[in-house]
Amino acid sequence: MKKVLFLGGAPTQIPPIKYALEQGHEVITLDYLPDNPGHKLAHRYYNVSTTDKEAVLKVARDEGIDGIVAYASDPAAPTAAYVAEKMGLPGNPYESVEILARKDLFRDFLAKHGFNVPRSKAFYKEDEAKEWLQEIGVPAFVKPVDSSGSKGVTHLQNAEEFSAAFEHALKFSREKKVVVEEKIVRQGYQVAGDGFVLNGELVFRCWADEHFDKLCNGLVPIGQTFPTSHSDELLKEAHKESQRLLTLLGMKTGALNFDFVFSEDGKFYFLELGPRNGGCLIPEVIRYATGVDLISYTVDAALGLPCTGLTMKPTEGFWSSYMVHAIEDGKFKDLSMSERAKSYIVEQDMQVQPGAKVSVFSGSHDTLGTMILNYPSLDEMLDMVDNMEKDIRVVVE
């Protein structure tokens, strides 16, 4: 029996916890939210923040853990790397994970090593940031350097609204530092998806088109569609640049979450490369689409177990995740679904009851339920997810 520490017990983090239990491992969970459902499954739970590196290290040493997992959590990823490095456990260099988890450090690293990168700077003070905005102009993005799930991000269209955007970003930054970045005009969809690195090599990646709801929030993903609609030529460039980055950072083992775009002239730009599994059911959809179970490989790799059989496999069929959400405030009444939507749903998990107060979708915390769908064609999938309000709609009163 191996002993594994999971940083977090939120609903999205339950799959690897369940896998570890099925394998007979001793499971310990840790975060500052004692009501999270993952803790009820664990052998033991500690009420400690996943970002408190020294406190987590103490728990890990006291427990004598064999592995540590920060599943689908940007804030917890550096902590996991720190603990693994201090205890000689499988993991990635703490300094490298910190670079990937901090938007300012990541942009600086990309620029230093000759990657395509938008003009971007980070600031503690609003007046200095405003001068930079005048240089790059609008539209621009204003983001916390260290938040996740698109929290605190503003797509700035009007310079007069900059002060509000800067203050909004500060609220979601632990470092109290804000990135101001030019917008890259992209071709096609933004790309998301997960991958896995073993012995420094990107042995698996499965990429998808990322979708946003134009009716409520153009920044928070409502789902991903697999496979991506981008050409093989562009994807080969993305793979090459991803491997170059992983090599430069000395990344060794574990899951990766991608967000990138191709500009109108075909250049590849990283938005983020998260040193952890993706949210939005990305690993679960990949398991349907390719047969590759990144959830189990994540736990096995953290424990130093062999990840035999993990190789690149193509997507079979047309699959998507979907985050059920409201496009207006109110009380949840019902979920309206078309007959074709019902026929495409493979998995459905609603987390809201009739009469509950719901808010217009502004971040992952506003998700009311999740779905995985299987479609007959790429065109129908893209058309449906881009206009999902016609097929799946939250009814409020």
N, C-alpha and C positions, 0 to 999 in steps of 0.2 A: 504494500500500500504506500502510495506517494502522498505527500501533503502539499496542497496547492492553495495559495492565497489569491483571492479575486478582489480587485479594487473596484467595488461597486456591486450593488445588488438590485439595480433597476430592472423593470420588465424587459428591456432590450438586452440585458446582460444575463438573462436566465439560461439561454441555450448552452453556453459553455459550462455553466455550473452543473446543469443536468448531465451533460456528457461526462464530466469528471466523476460525478456520483455513479453513473452507469459503469464506469471503468473501475469502480471500487476505491477511488482515491478519497482521502480525507479532505474535506472542503472547509475553508475558512473564508468568510467574507468581511468586508470592511468598508464603511463610509459613514457619513454623519447623518444619514436618514434611516433610523431604525425600523421604519414601517415598510421599507422597500421589500418587495416579495422574495427576492433572491436570498435574503437572510433567513427566511423561514425554511429554506431547503438545506442550509449549511449546517455543519456540525457545530460551528461556533461563529459568533459575530462580534466585531469590535466597532465601537462608536468612535471612529477616528476619521478625520478628513483625508481623502485620497491625495490631496496636494501637500500634506504635511509629511515631507520626506523622512525626517528623523523619527517622527512618531510611528510611521509605517515600518521603518527599518527596525525599530525596537520590537514591534509586534512580530515581524518576520523572524528576527533572531530568537526571541523568546519561544516562538512556536517551532523553530527549526525547520522551516519550510523547504521543500524541494523545488518549487517553482512559483512564479508570480505572474498574474495575467491582468492586463488593463484592457478589457474587451470593450471596443466601441466607445472609448473615452479619451479625448484629447488631453484634458487636464491631468489624468492619471498616468498617461504614458511616460512622462519623464520620471515620475516616482517609481514606476515599475523598473525602468532602466537603472535608476540610481540604486535601488535595493539589490537588483540582480548583480550589478557591478561590485557593490560592497561585499556581497556574500559569495561571489564566484559562481552564480547561477547562470543558466542560459539566458541570453538577452542581447541587446545592442548597446553600443557605447552611449553612455549618458549624455555626453556633450553633443553627439549627433542627434539623438532623440530630442534634446532641448532645442536644437536648431530647427528641426522639422515642426516642433510644436509651437514655435514662436514666429509669427508672421514677419516681424522686423528682422530677426536673425536669418530666417529662411531667404528673404529677398536679398539681403546683403550677401549671403553665401552664393546664391545663384548668379548675382552680378559679378562677384569676384572670380567665378569659374567659367564665365563666358556663356552662360545659358541666356536664352531670350527672356527678358524680364521687363515688366511695365515700369515706368518711372514711379518710384515709390520711396517714401521716407516716413519715419516714425517720430512722434513728438510727445513730450510731456506737457508742453505749453501751447495753448490755443493760438496765441498771436504768431508764434513761429510757424505753426501748421498753416495758418491762413496765408502767410507769405508764399509758402510752397504751393498752395492751391492756386494762387494767382499765376504762378509759373506754369503749372500743368493744365490749368483750366478745367471746365466741366464739359461733359459728365465725368465724375470721379467716384471712387469708393472710399468711404470713411469707415474704418474697422478697428475694434480692439485688437491689440497685438496677440492676445492670448485667450480669446473666447472660442466657443465651439457651437455647432448647430446654427450658424448664421446669426447668433444673438449679438445685438449691438451694432449691426452693420447697416449702413445707409448707402443707397445708390443716389448720389447727390446730382441733381439735375440743375439746381439753381444755387449760385454762390451765396445768395442772401440767406440761405437756410443752413449755412455751414456751422454756425455756433451751436445750433440745436443738435446737429449731427455729431459734432465733436463731444458735446456733453452726453449724448446718448451712448456713444462708444465708451466713454470713460466709466459709465455705470457698470459696464460688463467686463471691465479689465481689472484683473488682480494687480497687474503691474502699473495701472493708471497711465498707460501709454497708448497712443492712437496712431494707426497707419493711415496715411492719405496717399491714394494711389490712382494713377490714370486708368481709364477703362480701355480694355483691348476690344476692338470691334472684331467679333468672331465670325467664322463661317460655320453654319450648321449648329448643332447642339453643343452645349457644354458636356464634357465627358466625365463620368464617374465610374466607380467600380473598385474591386479589390484585387490584390495580388499577394504573392508570398515569396519571400526570399529565403533560400537555404544555402548555407556556406557561401554567402555573398552573391549568389546568382538569383536573378529574377526568374524562377522556374515556372511560375504560373501567374497569369493575370487574365481577368475577365472584365471587359469594359462595356459600359452602357451609356446611352444618352440620358442626360438629366433633365427633369421637367419641373416647371414652376407654375403656380396658378396666377395667371394674369389678372384674375378678378379680385385678389386680396393681397398677395405678397409675391413680388417677383424675385425674392432672394432666398426663400426657404424651400428646399426641394419637397415636392409632393410625391415623387417616385422616380424610379429609373427603369428604362426599357432595354432589354437585352435581346439581341446583340446591338452594339452601337451601329449607327448608319454611316459612319465615316469610312473612307476607303482604306484598303489594306496598306497602301503606300504611306498614308499619314500615320496609321497605327504602328508601322514598322519604325518610323522616326520617333514616335512616342516611346516605344519600347527601348530603342537605342539610348535616348536621352535619360530615361528612367534608370537603366542599368549604369550609365555613366555617373549619375547622381549617387546611386547606392554604393558604388565603388569608392567614390570620393569621400563619402561619409563613413565608410567602413562598416556598413550595415551587414549583419551576419545571418540573422534568423528571425522569422516571424511574419506576421500579417502586415499588409499595407493597404491604405485607402487612398485612392486617386481622385483628384479634381484637376482637370486641365482643359485648355481650349486650343483651337487652331485659329490663327488670325485670318483675315480675308486674303492675305497673300500666302497662306499656307504654312506659316511659322508656328512652331509648337511652343506653348507657354504653360508652365506649371502654375496652377493656382494654389494648390496644396498637395502635399504627399504626407498623409497621416501615418505615423508609425504604429498603427493598430487597425483592427477590423472596422469596417464601415457600419453605420447605423442604417436606418430605413430598410431593414430586412435584406440588405445586399448579400451577406453570406448565404442566407436561406434561399434567395432566388438563384444564386450561382449554383447551389446544390441541385436544384431542379434542372437548371439549364445545362449543366456540364457533368453532373454526377460527382463533382469534387466537393468534399466537405471541409471547408476552411475552418469551421468551428472546431472540429476534432483535431485538425493539424495544429491549430493555435495552442490548444492545451498540451498536446503531445510535445511540441517544440519547446514550450516553456519548462517542461519537465525533463528535457534532454532525451526524450524517447525518439526512436527513428521515425522519420516521415517518409517511409518507403511508398512508392506509387504516386507521389505528387508530381505530376507532369502537366504540360500544357494540353488542354483539351478544348475543342471548339464548342460553341453554344449550339445546342440542338433545339429548334423551335423558337418561339417568340414569347418572352416572359417579362412581367413587370412587377415591381412592388407598387403599393399605393398607400399613402398616408391619408386616412379619412379625416376631413377637417371642415370647419364651418367657414363660410364666406361673409357671415354677419354675426353680431352678438345676439344673444338671446338664451332661451331655455331649449334644450334638446327635446324634440318631439318624435322624430322618426328618421330613418335612413331610406331614402327613395332610390330604387335601383331598377334599371331597365331589364328586360328579359335577356338581352344579349350579355349584359354585365353579369347577371346571375349565372349564365352558362359558362362564363370564362373564369369565374372565381375558383381558385384551388384551395386557398386558405383564407379565413376571415376571423379577426379577433376584435370585437368592439369593446372599448374600455369605458363607455359612458352609458348612464341609465336615463330613461325618460324623466324630464323635469330638471335635470342637472344644468347648471349654468355653463354656457360655452362662449368662447371668445373667437373673434375673427382670427384666422390663422396668421400668427406673427412669428412663430418659432416652433421648434420641435416639441416644446412643452405644451403646445395647443393641439397636439395630435389626439384624435378621439378614438382611433382604431387603426388597424392595419390590414392589408390584403395582399395576396399574391395572385396574379392572374396569368392565364395562358391563352394566347390569341392565335387565330388562324393564319395571319400574315403580318409582315412588317408594317405595311401601309395602314392596315386597320388598327394595329397597336398604337402607332404614332398619332393617328387622327383621334383615337379614342382618349388617350391619356392627355393630349393637348386640349381636349374639350370635354373633360370628364364630367363637368357639371350637367351634361346632357344625359349621362348614364348613371352616375352615382352622385347623390346630392344630399347633404345634411339639411333636414327640415327643422327650423327653429320657430318658437312662438314667443 
